[in-house]
Amino acid sequence: MLEMRTSERGSLGRCAQQWAWRHIEGLESNRAANPLWFGSAVHEALAAWYLPGLKRGPHPVETFESYLDGERTMLITSEDEEQEYVDARALGIDMLTRYVEKYGKDDSWFVIATEMKGSVVLPRPEMKIFGRTRPRVARWLRYHFTWDGVYRDLKDDQVKLMEHKTAASIITSHLPLDNQAGSYHAVANQTLTKQGVLKEGEEIVAITYNFLRKAMADQRPRNADGYYTNKPVKQHYIDAIGEGLTGKETLARLEEIAADLGLVVLGDVSKSQPPLYFERHEVYKTRAERETQIRRIQEEALFSEAYRKGFLPIVKSPSRDCGWCPFSKMCEMDESGDQDAVEMIKELSYHKSSPYEVYNQNKSAE
C-alpha cells in the first residue's frame, strides 16, 4: 500500500531530492537543527500543558527545560552549539512564561486530545503519463497525520483543531491555501467521527493556528494603552510633577523628585513598536474545500509513486532555504560529484528509519 504523511508533502513539493533521501532511502539526521529541536521542545511543553478537559499540566517552562536537559548531549558538540543552546533555552523560557501570562489557562479550551496520530485510507486514482494509463502498483493510499490537538471551544461550542507554530515572524496570509490546514481538516472529521469524538451531525469547523514568535520580550516601558515608550526627557518629568519646581532642576534631580513622589514617568510613544509576540489565527474550511484537498492528496501521491518507480527523474530545487535542509552538506558534496564523500557523510551523519513507522506502531497499539 502506498503511504504518505502530511509533513512530507511540503518536502515533496519543495525539493524532490530532499524528499527522496528521507522517504525513499529512509535517511534521518543524527542531530536536529536548532530551529527544529527548539520547535519540538515548545511542542512538547504545550502538549503537556493542555491536558484533556479544562485541567492544565505542568507549566510549559518546566517541560521545556526538562526536554532540553534530556537532549543536551545530542544538541551540543562544540562551543558554538553551547552558546546556541544557552540562548535558545533563555528564549524558550521567556516566550513560554509570557505565553501563559497572556492566555492563562485558556478556560474556553476544553481539550479533547493532544498529539494525536492517525491514518486514513484513500483510494488512489490511475496514473497517466503522456496520456497513457500506467498499471496501478498500489490501489490504496494510507495517509498519515499528526495534529497538535483537538478542543471544543466553549465560546461557541464548536470543535476545532489546534496547531502550534514557532516562527521568527508571524505570517498568516498563506494559511487559507496551506496544505497543512487543508489536509488536517480533510481527514479530521472522518477520524474523529469514527472515534466517537464528534457528536452526530457535528464537524470540525476550523483549525486554530497558535503562533509564538521567537523573540525575547521588549524591555521598554509601556503606557496604559500598551504602547512601548521612549526614555523620558526633562519636560515629561516637569509635566508629571506639576507645581513646586523652580525650573532649574537637572534631569537627575527631576528623576529623584519623581521617585520620591512615587510617579512613573514615561516618554513619548516610540515609532518603533515590536510585531505581535503571539497570535491565534483561525482557518475555516467548507466541505467543498475538504473534497478538493483530498483530491490534491491523491494526486500528490501519484508524484510520490512516479518518483519511487522511476517514472520521473529525481531533481534538486536549490533555493535560499537550502541552509535549513538536513541534507545541505551532503547535497553540496553530491553537487560536486564526489560520491565517496556523499557515502561517507551518509554513514557518519545519518541513520536509516522509516518515516511511517511511528504511525504504524500507533496503529498496531490501537
N, C-alpha and C positions, 0 to 999 in steps of 0.2 A: 504494500500500500504506500502510495506517495505521501510524504509528510512535509508539513510547512508550519512555521511558527511566526507569530506576529513580529517579533524582533528581527527576523531575518529578511522581512520584506523590504525594509529600508536598505539593508546591505545589498540585496539583490538588485535593487533599482539604482543604487549609488555606484557600485563597482562590482562587476561580475567576478573579478579576480579575488577581491576580498571575501566575497560570499563563498567562492569555491574552496578557498583554503580552509574556511571554517566548516562549511556544510557538505563538502564532498570529501576533502581529506580529513576533516574532523580535528583540525589543529586548534588548540586553545593556548593562549599565552600563559606562562607560568606565573606572571605577575600582572596585575591590573594597573592600567594607567591611573594617574592621580584623579582626574575627573570621574573615572568610573568607580574607584573604590570610595571616593567621597560620597557620590550619589548613592551607592549601595549602603553606606553607613547611615545616611539620612533616612533611606527607605526602611532599614531595619528599625531605626528609632521610632518612626511613625507607625510602623506595623505593630510594635509592642505597645505603643501609646493608645491606639484605637482598638481597645478590646471590644468584644461583642456586647451589644446593648449600649447603655449610656455610661458604663463604667470605663474609667481610663486606667492604663497601666502605669509603669514607672515613668518618671519624667523623661522625655526624649533625650535629654543631655546624658542621663545615666546610661542608657542603652548605646548611645553614640560613642561614649568614651569606652565602654566595655568592648564594643566591636573593634575599635582602633587598638585597644590593648591586645586583643586576641590575634589581630592581624599584623602586629608591629614587625615581627621578624620577616614577614613576607613583603612588607612595604618599604623597608629601609635596608639598603645595601651600600649607601655612600653618604658623605656629609651633606651633599645637596639634597638628597632624599630625606635626610633627617630634618633639614630645615623646612622642606615641603610638608612633612608630617606634622611638625610643630605648628606651622602656620595654618594648616588645614584643621587641626584639632581646635585651635583657638577660634577659627572662623565658624566651625560647626557648633561649638558651644554657644557662641554669640548669637548665631542665627536661630538655633532651636530654643534658646532662652526667650528671645523676643517673639518667636512664633507662638509660644504658649501664653506670653503676656498679651499678645494681640487677640488670639482666638479663644483663650481659656480652655475649657473642656468641651467646646462645641456641643452645647447642651441640646441642639436641634439635630445632631447627627446620631441616629440610632443605628449603630453599626451591626450589620448582618454577618460579615466575614471580612477578613483581610488576607492579603497574599494568596488569592485564590488561583489555583492552576486547574486547567481543564482542557478538554479536547472535544471537537465535534467532527463528525464525518460528513463530508460533502461529496456529491457526485462531481466528477471532473469531465469537462467537455472533450470532444475529439480534438486531436492536434492536427492542424492543417499547415503544411509548409509548401509555399509556392502553389497553392490551390489544391494540393494533394493531401488526402487524409492518411495520417500515419496510424498504424495499429496501436491501440492503447496498451501500454505496458501495465498500467495501474488503472482500474476502473473507478477507484475511490481516492479521495484526498482526506487525510486526517489532519485537521488544522488545530494546532496547539496555541494556547494563550495563557497569559498571566496578567491579572489585573490587581491593582494595589488594594482595592477594597470595594465593598458594596454596602450602601447605607440607605436607610429610609429617612428622608428629610421631613422632620416633624413640622416644619413650617408650612409645607403643602401636602404632606402625606404621600409623597412620590418617591419611588426607588431610583437611586442614581448610583453610578459608578464613581469612585474616586481614583484619581491618577496624580501621584505626587511628582513634581518636577523641580530639580535644582538646576539653575541656569545663571550664567553671568549677566544676562539681560532677559527681561520678560517680554516675549513677543507672542501675540495671540492671533494675529491676522490670518495665519495659515490654518488654524485649527478646524474651521468648518470643512476643509478638504483633507484634513490629516487622516492618513490610513489607519493610524493607531486608534483614534477615536471612532472612526467608522467601523473598523473590524470588531472592536470591543462591543459596540452597540449591536452589530450584526449577529454576534454569537451569544451575547449575554442572555437575551430573552429565552432562547431555546434551552440553554444550560440551566438557568435559574428556575424556569418553569418545571423542568424535569426534576430538579432537586426539591421542589415544593416551596421555594423561597418566595416566588411571586404568587399573589392571590389570583383567583380566577378572573380573566379578562384584564389583568394588570400587565404593564410593560415597563421596561427601563425607559425613562424619558430623557435622560441626559447623562453625560459624563462630566464630572467636575474636575477641571484641571487645577490642582493646588500648587501654585508656583511659590518657590522660595528662592529669592535672588541671592547669589553668592557674593555677599558684601558685608563688611563689618558695619556696625551702626555708626552713623554720623554723630560725632560728639558735640557739635554746636548746639547752643540752647535754642529752644523753640518757643514761639509765642502761644497765646491762648488758642489761636486758630490752627496750630500745628506746624506753622512755617518756621524754617530754620532762619536764625538771625545772625547778622554780623556782630563784631565786637562793638560795644557801645563807646561813644565819644563823649566829650565833656557836656555837650548840650543835652544828651539823653539823661545824664545824671542831674543836671540842673532842672530839667522838666519834671523828673520823677521826685526830686527832693522838695521843690517848690520854694516857699519863703524861708527866710533866715540865712540866706547866703550873701556874702559880700561881693561876689563876682570875681574875686581874686584867687579863689581856691584852685589848686592844681588838680589834675586828673586823679592823682594818687589820693589827695585829701578828699575829693568827692567820693571816691570808692570807699574810703573809711567811713564817711558820714552815712552813705547808703547802707553799709554793712551794719552800723550801729542802729539804724532805724529799721533794719530787717527788710530793706527793699531789694527786690530783684530787678535789676535794670538791664533791659535788652536793647540791642542796636536795631538798625533798620532791617527789614526783611531782605534776606540775601537773594540776589538774582539767580544764584545757583542752588536750585533745590534738587536733592537726590531723587532718582526714579523710585517707584514703589519697591519696597522690600518684599512684600507679599501680595499676591493677587489670586483670587479664585474666579475662574472663567468657566462658565457652563456652556457646553456644546449640545444642542438639541438635534435629534435626528428623526426623520419620518420613516414610515415603513418602506416607502419607495427608495429612500436613500439606503436603507438596510439591504434591500434586494440588489441595488447597484453595487454595494460594497462586496456582497457575496460573489457576484459575477466577477468582480475585479480579483478577488482572492483566487477564484478558479482559473482565471486567465493568467495570473502571475505564476500559478503552479505549473502552467504549461511551459513557461520560460525555464523554470527550475528543472523540469523534466528534459527539456531540449538541451540544456547545458549538461545535465548528467549523462545523457545518451549520446552526446557528441553531435547533435543536430545543429548546434550553434557554437561558434568559437568563443572561448572564454577570454575576454579582453579587459584591459585596465581602463579606468576612468580617472586619470590624475586630476587633482584639484588642490586648492589651498588648504583643504581639510585633511590632506593625507597625513599630516603630522599627528593626528589623533588616532589614526588607524593602528590597530595592534600588530599589523604586519608591515609597518612602514620600512623598518630597517631591512627586512628580508626582501621587500619589494624593490628596494634600491639595488640590492645585490642581483636580484633577478633581472632588473633592467640592464645591468652591466654585462649580463650573460655569464656571470661567474656561478655556475650551478653547484660547484663544490662548496662555495661559501653559503649558498642557499640551503643546501642539505645540512651543513654544519649548524647554521642558525636554527633550523627546524629541530635538530637534535638537542641543542643546548637551551633554547628559549621557549620551546613549546612542548606540550604533551597532547596525546590524542584522547578525545572524548566525544561521545555522541551528543549533539546539541538537543536531541529529543529525549535523552534517557530520563531526565528528571520528570518529564511528563508521563512517560511510560511507567516509571516507578510509581508515580502518583496514581495512575490508572489501576495498576496491579493492587495497590493498597486499598483501593475502593472496593 
